[in-house]
Amino acid sequence: MDNFKWTPLKYRAAFLLATEPKKYYQIADMLGVTVQTLWNWRQYKEFSREVKKISDAETKAWLKSMARY
C-alpha cells in the first residue's frame, strides 16, 4: 500500500466511524464516498488507530458523565 495522507474528509470519516452507530454504507453516503473507500482507509494502521483513539476518548467521556449521576 502507498503512504497514507490525512485529509479533512478522512478525519471526519474516522470520527463518524468511531462515534456513529451507523453502518458503513450510511457513513459512506454521509461523506459522499463509497463503502470501498471507507474499507480501504480502514486498512491503514494509522487510520484504524485514530478511529480507536476517538472511540476510546468518547467512551471515557461518556463513562465520566454517567459517573456524575
C-alpha positions as CSV (number, residue, x, y, z in Angstrom):
1,M,0.0,0.0,0.0
2,D,1.1,3.5,-0.7
3,N,1.6,6.1,2.0
4,F,-1.5,7.3,3.9
5,K,-2.1,11.0,3.9
6,W,-4.7,12.6,6.2
7,T,-7.3,14.9,4.8
8,P,-10.2,16.7,6.5
9,L,-12.6,14.1,4.9
10,K,-10.5,11.2,6.3
11,Y,-10.6,12.8,9.8
12,R,-14.3,13.2,9.6
13,A,-14.7,9.6,8.4
14,A,-12.6,8.4,11.4
15,F,-14.7,10.4,13.8
16,L,-18.0,9.1,12.3
17,L,-16.8,5.5,12.3
18,A,-15.8,5.9,16.0
19,T,-18.9,7.7,17.2
20,E,-21.9,7.0,14.9
21,P,-23.9,3.8,15.4
22,K,-24.4,3.5,11.7
23,K,-23.5,1.0,9.1
24,Y,-20.6,1.6,6.6
25,Y,-22.9,2.4,3.7
26,Q,-24.7,5.0,5.8
27,I,-21.4,6.7,6.8
28,A,-20.1,6.5,3.2
29,D,-23.3,8.2,2.0
30,M,-22.9,10.9,4.6
31,L,-19.4,11.6,3.4
32,G,-20.1,11.2,-0.3
33,V,-17.6,8.3,-0.7
34,T,-18.1,4.6,-1.5
35,V,-18.1,1.8,1.1
36,Q,-15.0,0.5,-0.7
37,T,-13.2,3.8,0.1
38,L,-14.0,3.5,3.8
39,W,-12.9,-0.1,3.8
40,N,-9.6,0.9,2.0
41,W,-8.9,3.6,4.6
42,R,-9.6,1.2,7.4
43,Q,-6.8,-1.0,6.1
44,Y,-4.2,1.7,7.0
45,K,-3.0,1.2,10.6
46,E,-2.8,4.9,11.1
47,F,-6.5,5.4,10.2
48,S,-7.6,2.4,12.3
49,R,-5.6,3.7,15.3
50,E,-7.2,7.1,15.0
51,V,-10.7,5.5,14.9
52,K,-9.8,3.5,18.1
53,K,-8.4,6.6,19.8
54,I,-11.5,8.6,19.1
55,S,-13.8,5.8,20.2
56,D,-11.8,5.3,23.4
57,A,-12.0,9.0,24.2
58,E,-15.7,9.1,23.5
59,T,-16.3,6.1,25.8
60,K,-14.2,7.6,28.5
61,A,-16.1,10.9,28.3
62,W,-19.4,9.0,28.4
63,L,-18.4,6.9,31.4
64,K,-17.2,10.1,33.2
65,S,-20.6,11.8,32.5
66,M,-22.5,8.8,33.8
67,A,-20.5,8.6,37.0
68,R,-21.9,12.0,38.0
69,Y,-25.4,10.6,38.4
